[in-house]
Amino acid sequence: MATKNKVKKEETILIIVGSLLLIISFILFHYEKILSISDAIYNNIQAEIYKENVKDEDNLEVNINTNYIDKKDDDNSPTSNSGSPNYIGFIEIDKINLRQGFLSKNSYYNHIDYHVQILKVSDLPDVIGGNLILAAHSGNSYISYFHNLYKLNLGDIAKIYYNGKIYRYEIVNIYKEKKDGSVNIYRDLEKTCLTLITCTRNDSKTQTIYILELIGVETY
């Protein structure tokens, strides 16, 4: 009888150990996915807190038609495809190893099929209270400059190099919108902002908007 109980206990221990090993294996195998879900939940909670803390009169809902992101201005057609881009500034995000230039609004190549695009409704970084809006492809192509934006979280830093100065911005809001040719931008009008727009990873029906606020300027 004692032997039978001993065998039963050993079987129970083996079942428990086996179950624990299966759970640990599952967690390790799906670690990145679990982490991304956790980040998404955190970002959503913080985004709602941000919206609550921003006064109604300072929270601007701007409906920007983004159809022109896919439409080039034929009046500014280039005479030649040769030569290197004449960037007016660079965006740099150390966390995702991003450093990419952007052109002037009127450049023919200011288009997401060539570079990071600065939208025509944007302000330049040196405009106090302004909003620099940049858009780029996500995905796997060589022009998918924003393909790693999904790894960013609230509090992460982006830098804009422009006109001899470095503008540092902090992410304060991340949200998604339906991809229908327009986007609503929610930001504090009392802050100088940077907005990044790209397609949502693994979701062809939405776009993700990152709102960043200026936290410092330095000369380089």
Secondary structure, DSSP 8 states (H G I E B T S, - for coil): -HHHHHHHHHHHHHHHHHHHHHHHHHHHHTHHHHHHHHHHHHHHHHHHHHHHHS-GGGEEEEEEE-GGGG---GGG--S-S-S----SEEEEEGGGTEEEEE--TT-TT-STTTSBEE-TT---TTSTT-EEEEE---SSSTT-TTTTGGG--TT-EEEEEETTEEEEEEEEEEEEEE-SSEEEEEEETTS-EEEEEEE-TT-TTEEEEEEEEEEEEEE-
